[in-house]
């Protein structure tokens, strides 16, 4: 195994590790080393901006394949200018600055400016419609919004009912009540004295979709970036290595895109590839990885399953990936096996929630990988499988994933919702609502959300195993499994199938799929009903929204 003594002595800016030869020793010797004062914007933009200003930070690939390169020197200067612009418009420490932008050079500039100002960055996904934006902007009381022409078109009709939204800056110039961001920054000073923040000071708020009720704003302190670093280092083969270059198809407004890729990469001085895509194109993704020499990728499971449709990708495209990590939902053995063969390396897996992200994972480079398991607790995090009373489960016993506080990656609380915050904890355990087991070796295996677990004839069935089996069928492109109420069995398994091109839905195809699963899993797990669909309802993070499927008659 690799000795990490020369690589991971982050000291006052993160964590420290001893020289070690295995994952267990690293975990045992791990020590958080958070500074008394810390600002994410300074750490991301200014460290490299001062030390190596010409180093590439973000490489934005345009639709015509030309590139726009943001250097760390430019990131430092532009974020200073934008911080001055926002301050001149009355934005102060603690105010919310909404960022409604697709992947591109302006996103880290906006984030770092907000952090330096002591404000709270509020990333908003580009796929949100009018109602989704209205709720988040109103609930957060956002004072400023940074967007472009697409976002502005959604905001125009609702700005009148957002009295707290005083400033809108558009990357595409002044229009429809927005100021031109470029012109405003050009007139602003290039020097800015960042607010002297503490690690626990609010810095970032991301709204969680949840399964019931309205979304809740998960508020994080500046320490959230430092808390994420072990979850990047270990699943990405002791990241970074010389020549590393990171990419994700995930929206940078999601915790996965922002905190599993963008900010940690920049913090370590690793360039990030950006591309604005309205729809994920598997072949275009492979071309991008090859042409721009991407070495590290965070790819959600749904996107990986779509990549499976591309034959012989290594031979056709010649990419040279060093690490691939996936999170957001269960990866599945079938997709994991495909990754080994088609990508030429293991797909490492990570687990977390918006409230407390990247706390479980694999580390294949260090031998921490087990088929069917999500991984082990990432060094620095205390993760348990607990019962309803907060006591820890025995090996093999089904319980709920929980994370013990204090933990630097853990949220400060839900925005203006102390009741929901309190309900998230049992004593010092932050409960996730996700069911899992832990084996004798310490590997944790995700089973499903509390409300996704299917109870049929006395059996508790996780949908992930069924879905993983379903996509092995040659006719199945995507699949989701839910429990449908049944008088005899409590619930039966119902599957929603998106067929591959060339396969037409039919009763015969449904019967063939049912037999396929029954023969490979068991009689109680096969889908007794199958419904064919052109697509599945997805969150902005690429997760199947099973709640919508369950609500169907």
TAGIMO-V442879 format. One record per residue. N is the residue number from 1. RES is the residue in three letters. SS is DSSP state (H for helix, E for strand, L for the rest). Layout:
BEGIN
n->(N | N)
res->(RES | RES)
ss->(SS | SS)
END
This chain:
BEGIN
n->(1 | 2 | 3 | 4 | 5 | 6 | 7 | 8 | 9 | 10 | 11 | 12 | 13 | 14 | 15 | 16 | 17 | 18 | 19 | 20 | 21 | 22 | 23 | 24 | 25 | 26 | 27 | 28 | 29 | 30 | 31 | 32 | 33 | 34 | 35 | 36 | 37 | 38 | 39 | 40 | 41 | 42 | 43 | 44 | 45 | 46 | 47 | 48 | 49 | 50 | 51 | 52 | 53 | 54 | 55 | 56 | 57 | 58 | 59 | 60 | 61 | 62 | 63 | 64 | 65 | 66 | 67 | 68 | 69 | 70 | 71 | 72 | 73 | 74 | 75 | 76 | 77 | 78 | 79 | 80 | 81 | 82 | 83 | 84 | 85 | 86 | 87 | 88 | 89 | 90 | 91 | 92 | 93 | 94 | 95 | 96 | 97 | 98 | 99 | 100 | 101 | 102 | 103 | 104 | 105 | 106 | 107 | 108 | 109 | 110 | 111 | 112 | 113 | 114 | 115 | 116 | 117 | 118 | 119 | 120 | 121 | 122 | 123 | 124 | 125 | 126 | 127 | 128 | 129 | 130 | 131 | 132 | 133 | 134 | 135 | 136 | 137 | 138 | 139 | 140 | 141 | 142 | 143 | 144 | 145 | 146 | 147 | 148 | 149 | 150 | 151 | 152 | 153 | 154 | 155 | 156 | 157 | 158 | 159 | 160 | 161 | 162 | 163 | 164 | 165 | 166 | 167 | 168 | 169 | 170 | 171 | 172 | 173 | 174 | 175 | 176 | 177 | 178 | 179 | 180 | 181 | 182 | 183 | 184 | 185 | 186 | 187 | 188 | 189 | 190 | 191 | 192 | 193 | 194 | 195 | 196 | 197 | 198 | 199 | 200 | 201 | 202 | 203 | 204 | 205 | 206 | 207 | 208 | 209 | 210 | 211 | 212 | 213 | 214 | 215 | 216 | 217 | 218 | 219 | 220 | 221 | 222 | 223 | 224 | 225 | 226 | 227 | 228 | 229 | 230 | 231 | 232 | 233 | 234 | 235 | 236 | 237 | 238 | 239 | 240 | 241 | 242 | 243 | 244 | 245 | 246 | 247 | 248 | 249 | 250 | 251 | 252 | 253 | 254 | 255 | 256 | 257 | 258 | 259 | 260 | 261 | 262 | 263 | 264 | 265 | 266 | 267 | 268 | 269 | 270 | 271 | 272 | 273 | 274 | 275 | 276 | 277 | 278 | 279 | 280 | 281 | 282 | 283 | 284 | 285 | 286 | 287 | 288 | 289 | 290 | 291 | 292 | 293 | 294 | 295 | 296 | 297 | 298 | 299 | 300 | 301 | 302 | 303 | 304 | 305 | 306 | 307 | 308 | 309 | 310 | 311 | 312 | 313 | 314 | 315 | 316 | 317 | 318 | 319 | 320 | 321 | 322 | 323 | 324 | 325 | 326 | 327 | 328 | 329 | 330 | 331 | 332 | 333 | 334 | 335 | 336 | 337 | 338 | 339 | 340 | 341 | 342 | 343 | 344 | 345 | 346 | 347 | 348 | 349 | 350 | 351 | 352 | 353 | 354 | 355 | 356 | 357 | 358 | 359 | 360 | 361 | 362 | 363 | 364 | 365 | 366 | 367 | 368 | 369 | 370 | 371 | 372 | 373 | 374 | 375 | 376 | 377 | 378 | 379 | 380 | 381 | 382 | 383 | 384 | 385 | 386 | 387 | 388 | 389 | 390 | 391 | 392 | 393 | 394 | 395 | 396 | 397 | 398 | 399 | 400 | 401 | 402 | 403 | 404 | 405 | 406 | 407 | 408 | 409 | 410 | 411 | 412 | 413 | 414 | 415 | 416 | 417 | 418 | 419 | 420 | 421 | 422 | 423 | 424 | 425 | 426 | 427 | 428 | 429 | 430 | 431 | 432 | 433 | 434 | 435 | 436 | 437 | 438 | 439 | 440 | 441 | 442 | 443 | 444 | 445 | 446 | 447 | 448 | 449 | 450 | 451 | 452 | 453 | 454 | 455 | 456 | 457 | 458 | 459 | 460 | 461 | 462 | 463 | 464 | 465 | 466 | 467 | 468 | 469 | 470 | 471 | 472 | 473 | 474 | 475 | 476 | 477 | 478 | 479 | 480 | 481 | 482 | 483 | 484 | 485 | 486 | 487 | 488 | 489 | 490 | 491 | 492 | 493 | 494 | 495 | 496 | 497 | 498 | 499 | 500 | 501 | 502 | 503 | 504 | 505 | 506 | 507 | 508 | 509 | 510 | 511 | 512 | 513 | 514 | 515 | 516 | 517 | 518 | 519 | 520 | 521 | 522 | 523 | 524 | 525 | 526 | 527 | 528 | 529 | 530 | 531 | 532 | 533 | 534 | 535 | 536 | 537 | 538 | 539 | 540 | 541 | 542 | 543 | 544 | 545 | 546 | 547 | 548 | 549 | 550 | 551 | 552 | 553)
res->(UNK | UNK | UNK | UNK | UNK | UNK | UNK | UNK | UNK | UNK | UNK | UNK | UNK | UNK | UNK | UNK | UNK | UNK | UNK | UNK | UNK | UNK | UNK | UNK | UNK | UNK | UNK | UNK | UNK | UNK | UNK | UNK | UNK | UNK | UNK | UNK | UNK | UNK | UNK | UNK | UNK | UNK | UNK | UNK | UNK | UNK | UNK | UNK | UNK | UNK | UNK | UNK | UNK | UNK | UNK | UNK | UNK | UNK | UNK | UNK | UNK | UNK | UNK | UNK | UNK | UNK | UNK | UNK | UNK | UNK | UNK | UNK | UNK | UNK | UNK | UNK | UNK | UNK | UNK | UNK | UNK | UNK | UNK | UNK | UNK | UNK | UNK | UNK | UNK | UNK | UNK | UNK | UNK | UNK | UNK | UNK | UNK | UNK | UNK | UNK | UNK | UNK | UNK | UNK | UNK | UNK | UNK | UNK | UNK | UNK | UNK | UNK | UNK | UNK | UNK | UNK | UNK | UNK | UNK | UNK | UNK | UNK | UNK | UNK | UNK | UNK | UNK | UNK | UNK | UNK | UNK | UNK | UNK | UNK | UNK | UNK | UNK | UNK | UNK | UNK | UNK | UNK | UNK | UNK | UNK | UNK | UNK | UNK | UNK | UNK | UNK | UNK | UNK | UNK | UNK | UNK | UNK | UNK | UNK | UNK | UNK | UNK | UNK | UNK | UNK | UNK | UNK | UNK | UNK | UNK | UNK | UNK | UNK | UNK | UNK | UNK | UNK | UNK | UNK | UNK | UNK | UNK | UNK | UNK | UNK | UNK | UNK | UNK | UNK | UNK | UNK | UNK | UNK | UNK | UNK | UNK | UNK | UNK | UNK | UNK | UNK | UNK | UNK | UNK | UNK | UNK | UNK | UNK | UNK | UNK | UNK | UNK | UNK | UNK | UNK | UNK | UNK | UNK | UNK | UNK | UNK | UNK | UNK | UNK | UNK | UNK | UNK | UNK | UNK | UNK | UNK | UNK | UNK | UNK | UNK | UNK | UNK | UNK | UNK | UNK | UNK | UNK | UNK | UNK | UNK | UNK | UNK | UNK | UNK | UNK | UNK | UNK | UNK | UNK | UNK | UNK | UNK | UNK | UNK | UNK | UNK | UNK | UNK | UNK | UNK | UNK | UNK | UNK | UNK | UNK | UNK | UNK | UNK | UNK | UNK | UNK | UNK | UNK | UNK | UNK | UNK | UNK | UNK | UNK | UNK | UNK | UNK | UNK | UNK | UNK | UNK | UNK | UNK | UNK | UNK | UNK | UNK | UNK | UNK | UNK | UNK | UNK | UNK | UNK | UNK | UNK | UNK | UNK | UNK | UNK | UNK | UNK | UNK | UNK | UNK | UNK | UNK | UNK | UNK | UNK | UNK | UNK | UNK | UNK | UNK | UNK | UNK | UNK | UNK | UNK | UNK | UNK | UNK | UNK | UNK | UNK | UNK | UNK | UNK | UNK | UNK | UNK | UNK | UNK | UNK | UNK | UNK | UNK | UNK | UNK | UNK | UNK | UNK | UNK | UNK | UNK | UNK | UNK | UNK | UNK | UNK | UNK | UNK | UNK | UNK | UNK | UNK | UNK | UNK | UNK | UNK | UNK | UNK | UNK | UNK | UNK | UNK | UNK | UNK | UNK | UNK | UNK | UNK | UNK | UNK | UNK | UNK | UNK | UNK | UNK | UNK | UNK | UNK | UNK | UNK | UNK | UNK | UNK | UNK | UNK | UNK | UNK | UNK | UNK | UNK | UNK | UNK | UNK | UNK | UNK | UNK | UNK | UNK | UNK | UNK | UNK | UNK | UNK | UNK | UNK | UNK | UNK | UNK | UNK | UNK | UNK | UNK | UNK | UNK | UNK | UNK | UNK | UNK | UNK | UNK | UNK | UNK | UNK | UNK | UNK | UNK | UNK | UNK | UNK | UNK | UNK | UNK | UNK | UNK | UNK | UNK | UNK | UNK | UNK | UNK | UNK | UNK | UNK | UNK | UNK | UNK | UNK | UNK | UNK | UNK | UNK | UNK | UNK | UNK | UNK | UNK | UNK | UNK | UNK | UNK | UNK | UNK | UNK | UNK | UNK | UNK | UNK | UNK | UNK | UNK | UNK | UNK | UNK | UNK | UNK | UNK | UNK | UNK | UNK | UNK | UNK | UNK | UNK | UNK | UNK | UNK | UNK | UNK | UNK | UNK | UNK | UNK | UNK | UNK | UNK | UNK | UNK | UNK | UNK | UNK | UNK | UNK | UNK | UNK | UNK | UNK | UNK | UNK | UNK | UNK | UNK | UNK | UNK | UNK | UNK | UNK | UNK | UNK | UNK | UNK | UNK | UNK | UNK | UNK | UNK | UNK | UNK | UNK | UNK | UNK | UNK | UNK | UNK | UNK | UNK | UNK | UNK | UNK)
ss->(L | L | L | L | L | L | L | L | E | L | H | H | H | E | E | E | L | L | L | L | L | L | H | H | H | H | H | H | H | L | E | E | E | L | L | L | L | L | L | H | H | H | H | H | H | H | H | H | H | H | H | L | L | L | L | E | E | E | E | E | E | L | L | L | L | L | E | E | E | E | E | H | H | H | H | H | H | H | H | H | H | H | H | H | H | H | H | H | L | L | L | L | L | L | L | E | E | E | E | E | L | L | L | L | H | H | H | H | H | H | H | H | H | H | H | H | H | L | L | E | E | E | E | L | L | L | L | L | L | H | H | H | H | H | H | H | H | H | H | H | L | L | L | E | E | E | E | L | H | H | H | H | H | H | H | L | L | L | H | H | H | L | L | L | L | L | E | E | E | E | L | L | L | L | E | L | L | E | E | E | H | H | H | H | H | H | L | L | L | L | L | L | L | L | L | L | L | L | L | L | L | E | E | E | E | E | E | E | L | L | L | L | L | L | L | E | E | E | E | E | E | L | H | H | H | H | H | H | H | H | H | H | H | L | L | L | L | L | L | L | L | L | L | L | E | E | E | E | L | L | L | L | L | L | H | H | H | H | H | H | H | H | H | H | H | H | H | L | L | L | E | E | E | E | E | L | L | L | L | L | L | H | H | H | H | H | H | H | H | H | H | L | L | L | L | E | E | E | L | L | H | H | H | H | H | H | H | L | L | L | L | L | H | H | H | H | H | L | L | L | L | L | E | E | E | E | L | L | L | L | L | L | H | H | H | H | H | H | H | H | H | H | L | L | L | L | E | E | E | E | E | E | E | L | L | E | E | E | E | E | E | L | E | H | H | H | L | E | L | L | L | L | L | L | E | E | E | L | L | L | L | L | E | E | E | E | L | L | L | L | L | E | L | L | L | L | L | L | E | E | E | E | E | E | L | L | L | L | L | E | L | L | E | E | L | L | L | H | H | H | H | H | H | L | E | E | L | L | E | E | E | E | E | E | E | E | E | E | L | L | L | L | L | E | E | E | E | E | E | L | L | L | L | E | E | E | L | L | E | E | E | L | H | H | H | H | H | H | H | H | L | L | L | L | L | E | E | E | E | E | E | E | E | E | E | E | L | L | L | E | E | E | E | E | E | E | E | E | E | L | L | L | L | L | L | L | H | H | H | H | H | H | H | H | H | H | H | H | H | H | L | L | L | L | L | L | L | L | E | E | E | E | L | L | L | L | L | E | L | L | L | L | L | E | L | H | H | H | H | H | L | L | L)
END
